[in-house]
Amino acid sequence: MATDPDSGLRGEDPADSRLDLDVMDQLLGLDDGEVGLLEEMLGLYKEDTPGRIEAIGVALAEGDMAEMADVAHAVKGSAGTMGAPKVRAVAALLEGGGRQGKWEAPAGELLERLKAAYGESVAALEAFVAARKAG
């Protein structure tokens, strides 16, 4: 997966720009081409990720870099599973910064980028599911 947090965002079609289509194919393949499993996984992603992003912010505010890195790692993993490369990349930057004590950008800025990327990923996933349902 790409490590550039802005990779995968050039272009207008959400299915092409914000999602890893190989992952989408794999997820659809697990459900014989249907979207039921993907919809269930998207529901869990939407249920769990906002709380994790909030926990990253709390850990940053408290200066608990180990906790922040652990939660960012979890976000990175779920984003990888959902085929959301930008979320995965920004979470990786947060995780790495927390573990190494060196940031490529200010942590607060990365957190805002993570929030935005998450919102974009949900929109792209919902559009992908809707397009698949429409045939």
C-alpha positions as CSV (number, residue, x, y, z in Angstrom):
1,M,0.0,0.0,0.0
2,A,1.1,3.6,-0.6
3,T,2.6,5.6,2.2
4,D,1.9,9.0,0.7
5,P,-1.2,10.2,2.5
6,D,-2.3,12.1,-0.6
7,S,-1.9,9.1,-3.0
8,G,-5.0,7.8,-4.5
9,L,-6.8,11.1,-4.4
10,R,-6.2,12.4,-7.9
11,G,-9.2,11.9,-10.0
12,E,-12.9,12.4,-9.5
13,D,-14.4,8.9,-9.4
14,P,-14.4,7.8,-5.7
15,A,-14.1,4.1,-6.7
16,D,-11.0,4.9,-8.7
17,S,-9.4,7.5,-6.5
18,R,-10.1,6.7,-2.8
19,L,-10.4,2.9,-2.8
20,D,-8.0,0.1,-3.4
21,L,-10.0,-1.8,-6.1
22,D,-8.0,-5.0,-5.6
23,V,-9.2,-5.0,-2.0
24,M,-12.8,-4.3,-3.2
25,D,-12.5,-7.3,-5.6
26,Q,-11.2,-9.5,-2.7
27,L,-14.0,-8.5,-0.4
28,L,-16.6,-9.1,-3.1
29,G,-15.0,-12.4,-3.9
30,L,-15.6,-13.5,-0.3
31,D,-19.3,-13.1,-0.8
32,D,-19.6,-14.5,-4.4
33,G,-19.7,-11.0,-5.9
34,E,-22.5,-9.8,-3.6
35,V,-22.2,-6.7,-1.4
36,G,-23.7,-8.1,1.8
37,L,-20.4,-8.8,3.5
38,L,-18.9,-5.5,2.3
39,E,-22.0,-3.7,3.7
40,E,-21.5,-5.4,7.1
41,M,-17.9,-4.6,7.2
42,L,-18.6,-1.0,6.2
43,G,-21.1,-0.8,9.1
44,L,-18.4,-2.0,11.5
45,Y,-15.8,0.5,10.0
46,K,-18.3,3.3,10.5
47,E,-19.1,2.2,14.0
48,D,-15.5,1.7,15.3
49,T,-13.3,4.1,13.5
50,P,-14.7,7.4,14.7
51,G,-14.1,6.4,18.3
52,R,-10.6,5.3,17.5
53,I,-9.8,8.6,15.8
54,E,-11.2,10.4,18.9
55,A,-9.0,8.2,21.0
56,I,-5.9,9.2,19.0
57,G,-6.8,12.9,19.7
58,V,-7.2,12.2,23.4
59,A,-3.9,10.3,23.5
60,L,-2.1,13.1,21.7
61,A,-3.6,15.7,24.1
62,E,-2.4,13.7,27.0
63,G,1.0,13.1,25.5
64,D,0.6,9.3,25.5
65,M,2.4,8.5,22.3
66,A,2.5,4.8,22.9
67,E,-1.3,4.7,23.2
68,M,-1.7,7.0,20.3
69,A,0.5,4.8,18.2
70,D,-1.4,1.6,19.2
71,V,-4.7,3.1,18.3
72,A,-3.3,4.5,15.0
73,H,-2.1,1.0,14.2
74,A,-5.6,-0.3,14.7
75,V,-7.0,2.4,12.4
76,K,-4.3,1.5,9.8
77,G,-5.3,-2.1,9.9
78,S,-9.0,-1.5,9.5
79,A,-8.4,0.9,6.7
80,G,-6.2,-1.7,4.9
81,T,-9.0,-4.2,5.3
82,M,-11.5,-1.8,3.9
83,G,-9.3,-0.8,1.0
84,A,-9.0,2.9,2.2
85,P,-5.4,3.7,1.2
86,K,-5.3,7.4,2.3
87,V,-6.7,6.5,5.8
88,R,-4.1,3.8,6.0
89,A,-1.3,6.0,5.0
90,V,-2.1,8.9,7.4
91,A,-2.7,6.4,10.3
92,A,0.8,4.9,9.4
93,L,2.3,8.4,9.7
94,L,0.7,8.9,13.1
95,E,1.7,5.4,14.3
96,G,5.3,5.9,13.1
97,G,5.5,9.4,14.7
98,G,4.3,8.0,18.0
99,R,6.7,5.2,18.0
100,Q,9.7,7.1,16.8
101,G,9.1,10.5,18.3
102,K,9.6,12.1,14.8
103,W,6.8,13.5,12.7
104,E,6.6,14.3,9.0
105,A,4.0,16.9,9.8
106,P,2.6,18.2,13.1
107,A,0.6,15.5,14.9
108,G,-2.5,17.7,15.1
109,E,-2.3,18.3,11.4
110,L,-2.0,14.6,10.7
111,L,-5.1,14.0,13.0
112,E,-7.1,16.5,10.9
113,R,-6.0,14.8,7.7
114,L,-7.0,11.4,9.2
115,K,-10.5,12.7,10.0
116,A,-10.9,14.1,6.5
117,A,-9.5,10.9,4.9
118,Y,-11.9,8.8,7.0
119,G,-14.9,10.8,5.8
120,E,-13.7,10.5,2.2
121,S,-13.3,6.8,2.6
122,V,-16.8,6.3,4.0
123,A,-18.3,8.3,1.1
124,A,-16.3,6.3,-1.4
125,L,-17.2,3.0,0.1
126,E,-20.9,3.9,0.3
127,A,-20.7,5.1,-3.4
128,F,-19.0,1.8,-4.3
129,V,-21.7,-0.3,-2.6
130,A,-24.5,1.8,-4.1
131,A,-23.0,1.4,-7.6
132,R,-22.7,-2.4,-7.1
133,K,-26.3,-2.6,-6.0
134,A,-27.5,-0.6,-8.9
135,G,-25.8,-3.1,-11.2
